[in-house]
């Protein structure tokens, strides 16, 4: 039963399991105490910190362990923003950051701060110059992920860090997705990561704050972890996290090369085997183990359930698989198709046979979902019915508004228009994406009392 969702959580690495079991016997005491049990615990904690710092590329006294990667992000952002409050309250983030960053930004904005988002291109990648255009004398902090968690695109962290350094602004990097593959290059100021992304136990995060960065820990004072992460550390889990990070990094070069070949196969063959599919993310500047694609005219939740029944555990950024009925903010920022979205992230040890098995079942499952939805595009009408049509799709959810548009476009002549009235938030993203895929012209949108009207001009 292949598990293809390591971008969410990687299976526990064998080294992590061994280290966890061993440290349960030796690492249960308070490492701040002077008696022998405390000294043994302290030695374990110091060794784990040194190993993690070496992997991150910082000094051991710059790194602390936190209860999670999310906690590291929140603490890191709050600490820098508070430490630099005299500079100003301006925060700059990319539009595709992890939700932990965006939620912290919302809290900052609610408290009177100013937040600006840096846009991305269709591959999900920022431009360093875009950061330079937003940074100013009141900018307290900039944030940029090292690699995207949904589409795998690797960001130009080193270049953005240089731009930030020139402006005197610290850069916080969320390295959760990439740290297991290698250190984050560049002159970053703060780095956050999460152990369960590289095969360590859940409940351990890393927060590295380089010397010279103004940082004011928030909340009640605590003497542990330099005052940046209160409470008694889960020492066995910390030891296991550091040990597994060292282990996966030792394997990273060979495993990266092997998995990249498999992902390249997925990227090529999914596009060839499945009609009307968009493979998203950067084709070259990407994580080696991750590929994301979106299938036109497909309900994402139904597709994921079908893959699960076939034995493949995958994830999705499609709104069809969530209760919010809004598309992934990453896919929305990229301006790509969101319906029928599938994210495949391969764990270490994935075989070619497992990938080939996935490719064998996927086309039939997609075709089955489309058949259930009646998503067969009509042949272009020889005698169009009218110069313009309006479709009422109020109450219909993704992917039905796009399916209705596909059926209707042949009923108008070339140059004619079809207007889709929809109250589905996803239509704002998927109708322009459909136009780009099908060679039609997206005219624009206009608000209506009961929804939004999206107009498309037939070009072919």
C-alpha positions as CSV (number, residue, x, y, z in Angstrom):
1,X,0.0,0.0,0.0
2,X,2.2,2.9,-1.2
3,X,2.2,6.0,0.9
4,X,2.7,9.1,-1.3
5,X,2.2,12.0,1.1
6,X,5.6,12.7,2.7
7,X,5.0,16.5,2.2
8,X,2.5,16.2,5.0
9,X,4.4,13.8,7.2
10,X,7.2,11.3,6.5
11,X,7.2,7.8,8.0
12,X,9.4,7.5,11.0
13,X,13.0,6.9,9.9
14,X,14.6,3.7,11.3
15,X,17.4,5.8,12.9
16,X,14.7,7.9,14.6
17,X,13.1,4.9,16.0
18,X,16.3,3.5,17.4
19,X,17.4,6.8,18.9
20,X,13.9,7.3,20.4
21,X,13.9,3.9,22.1
22,X,17.5,4.3,23.4
23,X,16.9,7.9,24.8
24,X,13.8,6.8,26.6
25,X,16.1,5.0,29.0
26,X,18.7,7.7,29.2
27,X,16.9,11.0,28.5
28,X,14.1,11.1,31.0
29,X,15.7,13.4,33.6
30,X,15.8,17.2,33.8
31,X,18.9,18.3,31.8
32,X,19.2,21.4,34.0
33,X,20.0,19.3,37.1
34,X,23.5,18.5,38.3
35,X,23.0,14.9,39.4
36,X,24.1,12.1,37.2
37,X,20.8,11.5,35.5
38,X,20.5,15.2,34.7
39,X,24.1,15.3,33.4
40,X,23.3,12.3,31.1
41,X,20.2,14.1,29.8
42,X,22.2,17.3,29.3
43,X,24.8,15.4,27.2
44,X,22.1,14.0,25.0
45,X,20.5,17.4,24.6
46,X,23.8,19.1,23.8
47,X,24.7,16.4,21.2
48,X,21.3,16.7,19.6
49,X,21.6,20.5,19.4
50,X,25.1,20.3,17.8
51,X,23.9,17.7,15.2
52,X,20.9,19.8,14.3
53,X,22.9,23.0,14.1
54,X,25.4,21.4,11.8
55,X,22.6,20.3,9.5
56,X,21.1,23.8,9.6
57,X,24.4,25.6,9.2
58,X,24.3,27.7,12.3
59,X,26.0,27.8,15.7
60,X,24.5,25.5,18.4
61,X,23.8,28.4,20.7
62,X,21.7,29.9,17.9
63,X,19.3,27.0,17.7
64,X,16.5,25.9,20.0
65,X,14.0,23.1,19.9
66,X,10.2,23.9,19.9
67,X,7.1,21.8,20.3
68,X,6.4,21.9,16.5
69,X,7.4,23.6,13.3
70,X,4.3,25.8,13.5
71,X,5.3,26.9,17.0
72,X,8.8,27.7,15.6
73,X,7.3,29.9,12.9
74,X,5.0,31.7,15.2
75,X,7.6,32.2,17.9
76,X,10.2,33.3,15.3
77,X,7.9,35.8,13.6
78,X,6.6,37.2,16.9
79,X,10.1,37.5,18.4
80,X,11.6,39.4,15.4
81,X,8.6,41.7,15.0
82,X,8.6,42.5,18.7
83,X,12.4,43.0,18.7
84,X,12.2,45.4,15.8
85,X,9.0,47.2,16.7
86,X,10.9,50.5,16.9
87,X,11.8,50.1,13.2
88,X,8.1,49.7,12.2
89,X,5.3,47.3,11.8
90,X,5.7,46.4,8.1
91,X,5.8,42.7,7.3
92,X,6.5,41.2,3.9
93,X,5.6,37.6,3.0
94,X,5.3,35.7,-0.2
95,X,1.8,34.8,-1.4
96,X,2.5,31.1,-1.2
97,X,3.8,30.8,2.3
98,X,2.7,27.9,4.6
99,X,-0.5,28.7,6.5
100,X,1.5,29.0,9.7
101,X,3.2,32.1,8.3
102,X,0.1,33.6,6.9
103,X,-1.9,33.0,10.1
104,X,0.9,34.8,12.1
105,X,0.7,37.6,9.5
106,X,-3.0,37.9,10.1
107,X,-2.5,38.3,13.8
108,X,0.2,40.9,13.2
109,X,-2.2,42.8,10.9
110,X,-5.0,42.6,13.4
111,X,-2.7,44.2,16.0
112,X,-2.1,47.2,13.7
113,X,0.8,46.0,11.6
114,X,1.0,46.3,7.9
115,X,1.4,43.1,5.8
116,X,2.2,43.0,2.1
117,X,2.4,39.9,-0.1
118,X,4.9,39.3,-2.8
119,X,3.3,37.7,-5.9
120,X,4.6,34.6,-7.7
121,X,4.8,33.5,-11.3
122,X,2.8,30.7,-12.8
123,X,5.4,28.2,-11.4
124,X,5.0,29.5,-7.9
125,X,8.3,31.3,-7.7
126,X,9.0,34.8,-6.4
127,X,11.3,37.3,-8.0
128,X,14.0,38.8,-5.7
129,X,13.4,42.2,-7.2
130,X,9.7,42.0,-6.0
131,X,11.0,41.9,-2.4
132,X,13.3,44.8,-3.1
133,X,10.3,46.9,-4.3
134,X,8.4,46.3,-1.1
135,X,11.1,46.6,1.5
136,X,11.4,50.0,3.2
137,X,12.6,51.9,6.3
138,X,9.6,50.6,8.3
139,X,10.0,46.9,7.3
140,X,10.6,44.8,10.4
141,X,10.7,41.4,8.8
142,X,10.5,39.5,5.5
143,X,9.5,35.8,5.2
144,X,10.2,33.3,2.4
145,X,9.8,29.6,2.3
146,X,12.8,27.6,1.0
147,X,10.5,25.3,-1.1
148,X,6.8,25.2,-1.6
149,X,4.8,22.5,0.3
150,X,2.1,22.1,-2.4
151,X,3.9,22.2,-5.7
152,X,7.6,21.7,-4.8
153,X,9.0,24.9,-6.3
154,X,12.3,25.9,-4.8
155,X,12.6,29.6,-4.0
156,X,15.6,31.9,-4.6
157,X,16.3,32.3,-0.9
158,X,20.0,33.3,-1.2
159,X,19.1,36.1,-3.7
160,X,16.2,37.4,-1.6
161,X,18.4,37.2,1.5
162,X,21.0,39.5,-0.2
163,X,18.2,41.9,-1.1
164,X,17.0,41.9,2.5
165,X,20.5,42.3,3.9
166,X,21.1,45.3,1.6
167,X,17.9,46.9,3.0
168,X,18.8,46.0,6.6
169,X,15.8,43.7,7.0
170,X,16.0,40.2,8.5
171,X,14.7,37.3,6.5
172,X,12.8,34.4,8.1
173,X,12.9,31.1,6.1
174,X,10.4,28.3,6.6
175,X,12.6,25.3,5.6
176,X,10.2,22.6,6.7
177,X,10.0,21.0,3.2
178,X,13.6,21.2,2.2
179,X,15.9,20.8,5.2
180,X,16.0,17.1,4.9
181,X,17.4,17.5,1.4
182,X,20.2,20.0,2.3
183,X,21.0,23.2,4.1
184,X,19.4,26.5,3.1
185,X,22.0,28.7,1.4
186,X,22.3,32.4,1.8
187,X,22.5,35.0,4.5
188,X,19.1,34.3,6.1
189,X,18.4,35.6,9.7
190,X,15.9,33.1,11.1
191,X,15.1,29.5,10.1
192,X,12.3,27.2,11.1
193,X,11.7,23.5,10.4
194,X,9.7,20.5,11.6
195,X,11.0,17.1,12.3
196,X,8.1,15.1,11.0
197,X,8.8,16.3,7.5
198,X,12.1,14.4,7.3
199,X,11.2,11.3,9.2
200,X,11.7,12.5,12.8
201,X,8.9,12.2,15.4
202,X,6.0,14.7,15.4
203,X,6.1,17.3,18.1
204,X,9.6,18.7,17.5
205,X,10.5,21.9,15.7
206,X,13.7,23.9,15.1
207,X,14.1,27.6,15.5
208,X,17.5,29.1,14.6
209,X,18.1,32.8,15.2
210,X,21.4,34.1,14.0
211,X,23.5,36.4,16.3
212,X,22.8,40.0,15.7
213,X,19.1,39.7,14.9
214,X,17.0,41.7,17.3
215,X,14.7,39.2,19.0
216,X,12.3,39.6,21.9
217,X,10.6,36.4,23.0
218,X,6.9,36.8,23.6
219,X,4.9,35.4,26.5
220,X,6.0,34.8,30.1
221,X,9.7,34.4,30.7
222,X,11.2,30.9,30.8
223,X,14.8,29.9,31.4
224,X,14.7,26.9,29.0
225,X,15.9,27.0,25.4
226,X,17.3,30.5,25.6
227,X,13.9,31.8,26.7
228,X,12.6,31.2,23.1
229,X,10.6,28.1,23.7
230,X,9.1,27.6,27.2
231,X,8.6,24.3,28.9
232,X,10.4,21.0,29.4
233,X,11.7,19.7,26.1
234,X,10.7,16.2,24.9
235,X,14.3,15.0,25.0
236,X,13.8,11.5,23.5
237,X,11.9,13.1,20.6
238,X,14.5,15.8,20.2
239,X,17.3,13.2,20.1
240,X,15.4,11.2,17.6
241,X,14.8,14.2,15.4
242,X,18.4,15.2,15.3
243,X,19.6,11.7,14.7
244,X,17.1,11.2,11.8
245,X,18.1,14.6,10.3
246,X,21.7,13.6,10.2
247,X,20.7,10.2,8.7
248,X,18.5,11.5,5.9
249,X,21.1,14.1,5.0
250,X,23.7,11.4,4.6
251,X,21.3,9.6,2.2
252,X,20.0,12.8,0.5
253,X,22.2,13.0,-2.5
254,X,21.7,9.4,-3.7
255,X,18.0,9.4,-2.8
256,X,17.4,12.7,-4.5
257,X,18.9,11.5,-7.7
258,X,16.8,8.3,-7.6
259,X,13.5,10.0,-6.7
260,X,13.9,12.8,-9.3
261,X,14.0,10.1,-12.0
262,X,10.7,8.7,-10.7
263,X,9.1,12.1,-10.4
264,X,10.2,13.1,-13.9
265,X,8.5,9.9,-15.1
266,X,5.3,11.0,-13.3
267,X,5.4,14.5,-14.8
268,X,5.8,13.2,-18.3
269,X,3.4,10.2,-18.2
270,X,0.6,11.9,-16.3
271,X,0.5,14.6,-19.0
272,X,0.5,12.0,-21.7
273,X,-1.9,9.4,-20.2
274,X,-4.6,11.7,-18.7
275,X,-6.3,14.2,-21.1
276,X,-6.8,17.8,-20.0
277,X,-4.4,17.7,-17.1
278,X,-2.1,20.5,-15.9
279,X,1.2,19.6,-14.2
280,X,2.0,22.6,-11.9
281,X,5.1,23.8,-10.2
282,X,8.5,24.6,-11.7
283,X,9.7,21.9,-14.1
284,X,13.3,22.1,-13.0
285,X,13.7,24.2,-9.8
286,X,11.8,21.9,-7.5
287,X,12.1,19.4,-4.7
288,X,13.2,16.0,-6.0
289,X,10.3,13.9,-4.6
290,X,7.2,16.0,-5.3
291,X,4.8,16.5,-8.2
292,X,1.4,18.1,-8.4
293,X,-1.1,18.1,-11.2
294,X,-4.7,19.2,-11.7
295,X,-7.3,17.3,-13.7
296,X,-10.0,19.3,-15.6
297,X,-13.6,18.3,-15.0
298,X,-12.7,16.2,-11.9
299,X,-14.0,16.4,-8.3
300,X,-10.9,16.2,-6.3
301,X,-12.4,14.4,-3.3
302,X,-13.9,11.7,-5.4
303,X,-10.6,11.1,-7.1
304,X,-8.6,11.0,-3.8
305,X,-11.1,8.4,-2.4
306,X,-10.7,6.3,-5.6
307,X,-6.9,6.4,-5.3
308,X,-7.2,5.5,-1.6
309,X,-9.3,2.5,-2.5
310,X,-6.7,1.5,-5.1
311,X,-4.0,1.6,-2.3
312,X,-2.4,5.0,-3.0
313,X,-2.3,7.7,-0.3
314,X,-2.0,11.1,-1.8
315,X,-2.9,14.7,-0.9
316,X,-4.6,17.6,-2.7
317,X,-4.8,21.4,-2.7
318,X,-8.2,21.3,-4.3
319,X,-11.1,23.0,-2.7
320,X,-13.2,20.0,-3.6
321,X,-11.5,18.1,-0.8
322,X,-11.9,20.7,1.9
323,X,-14.8,22.2,3.9
324,X,-13.9,25.8,3.0
325,X,-15.0,25.5,-0.7
326,X,-12.1,27.9,-1.5
327,X,-9.1,26.9,-3.6
328,X,-5.6,26.5,-2.2
329,X,-4.0,29.9,-1.6
330,X,-0.9,28.5,-3.4
331,X,-2.8,27.5,-6.5
332,X,-4.8,30.7,-6.5
333,X,-1.6,32.8,-6.3
334,X,-0.1,30.9,-9.2
335,X,-3.2,31.3,-11.3
336,X,-3.4,27.6,-12.2
337,X,-6.2,25.0,-12.3
338,X,-7.3,23.8,-8.9
339,X,-10.0,21.3,-9.6
340,X,-9.0,17.7,-9.5
341,X,-5.7,18.6,-7.8
342,X,-3.4,15.7,-6.7
343,X,-0.1,16.1,-4.9
344,X,2.3,13.1,-4.9
345,X,5.3,13.2,-2.6
346,X,7.4,10.1,-2.6
347,X,9.0,8.7,0.5
348,X,12.6,7.4,0.5
349,X,12.7,3.9,-0.9
350,X,9.8,4.3,-3.3
351,X,10.2,1.8,-6.2
352,X,9.7,2.2,-9.9
353,X,7.0,-0.6,-9.7
354,X,5.0,1.5,-7.2
355,X,5.1,4.5,-9.4
356,X,4.2,2.5,-12.5
357,X,1.3,1.0,-10.5
358,X,0.0,4.5,-9.7
359,X,0.3,5.5,-13.4
360,X,-1.7,2.4,-14.4
361,X,-4.7,3.1,-12.1
362,X,-4.8,6.9,-12.5
363,X,-6.2,7.3,-16.0
364,X,-9.1,4.9,-15.4
365,X,-10.0,6.6,-12.1
366,X,-10.0,10.1,-13.7
367,X,-12.1,8.9,-16.6
368,X,-14.5,7.3,-14.1
369,X,-14.9,10.5,-12.2
370,X,-15.5,12.5,-15.3
371,X,-18.1,10.0,-16.5
372,X,-20.0,10.2,-13.1
373,X,-20.1,14.0,-13.5
374,X,-21.2,13.8,-17.2
375,X,-18.1,15.8,-18.1
376,X,-17.9,15.1,-21.8
377,X,-17.2,18.2,-23.9
378,X,-19.8,18.6,-26.7
379,X,-18.6,18.7,-30.3
380,X,-18.5,22.3,-31.5
381,X,-21.9,23.2,-33.0
382,X,-22.0,23.7,-36.7
383,X,-24.9,26.2,-36.4
384,X,-24.3,28.2,-33.2
385,X,-27.5,29.1,-31.3
386,X,-26.7,32.7,-30.4
387,X,-24.0,35.4,-30.3
388,X,-23.9,35.2,-26.5
389,X,-25.2,32.9,-23.8
390,X,-25.5,33.1,-20.1
391,X,-25.4,30.1,-17.8
392,X,-26.9,30.0,-14.4
393,X,-24.7,27.7,-12.3
394,X,-25.7,29.1,-8.9
395,X,-25.5,26.4,-6.3
396,X,-23.2,24.2,-8.4
397,X,-19.8,23.4,-6.9
398,X,-16.4,22.7,-8.5
399,X,-16.0,21.3,-11.1
400,X,-19.6,21.7,-12.4
401,X,-19.4,25.4,-13.5
402,X,-16.5,24.6,-15.7
403,X,-18.2,21.5,-17.1
404,X,-21.3,23.6,-18.0
405,X,-19.0,26.2,-19.7
406,X,-17.3,23.5,-21.7
407,X,-20.6,22.1,-22.9
408,X,-21.9,25.6,-23.9
409,X,-18.9,27.1,-25.7
410,X,-19.7,25.4,-28.9
411,X,-23.2,26.9,-28.9
412,X,-21.8,30.4,-29.8
413,X,-19.8,31.3,-32.9
414,X,-16.1,32.2,-32.8
415,X,-16.1,35.7,-31.3
416,X,-19.2,35.1,-29.3
417,X,-19.4,35.0,-25.5
418,X,-20.5,32.7,-22.8
419,X,-21.2,34.2,-19.3
420,X,-21.2,31.9,-16.3
421,X,-23.0,33.1,-13.3
422,X,-21.6,31.3,-10.2
423,X,-21.4,31.6,-6.5
424,X,-18.6,29.1,-6.2
425,X,-15.4,30.8,-5.2
426,X,-13.3,28.3,-7.1
427,X,-14.7,29.5,-10.4
428,X,-12.7,32.7,-10.1
429,X,-9.6,30.6,-10.5
430,X,-10.7,27.6,-12.6
431,X,-12.6,29.5,-15.4
432,X,-9.5,31.5,-16.4
433,X,-7.4,28.4,-16.1
434,X,-9.8,26.5,-18.4
435,X,-9.6,29.3,-21.0
436,X,-5.8,29.0,-21.0
437,X,-5.9,25.2,-21.4
438,X,-8.6,25.2,-24.1
439,X,-7.4,28.2,-26.1
440,X,-10.3,30.5,-25.3
441,X,-10.3,34.1,-24.1
442,X,-11.1,35.1,-20.6
443,X,-12.8,38.5,-20.8
444,X,-13.3,39.1,-17.0
445,X,-15.7,39.0,-14.1
446,X,-18.4,41.3,-12.8
447,X,-20.3,41.1,-9.5
448,X,-24.0,40.2,-9.5
449,X,-26.4,40.3,-6.5
450,X,-26.5,36.5,-6.4
451,X,-22.9,35.7,-7.4
452,X,-20.2,36.6,-9.9
453,X,-20.5,36.7,-13.7
454,X,-17.5,35.3,-15.6
455,X,-17.4,36.0,-19.3
456,X,-15.5,33.9,-21.9
457,X,-15.1,34.7,-25.6
458,X,-14.8,31.8,-28.0
459,X,-11.6,31.9,-29.9
460,X,-11.5,28.5,-31.5
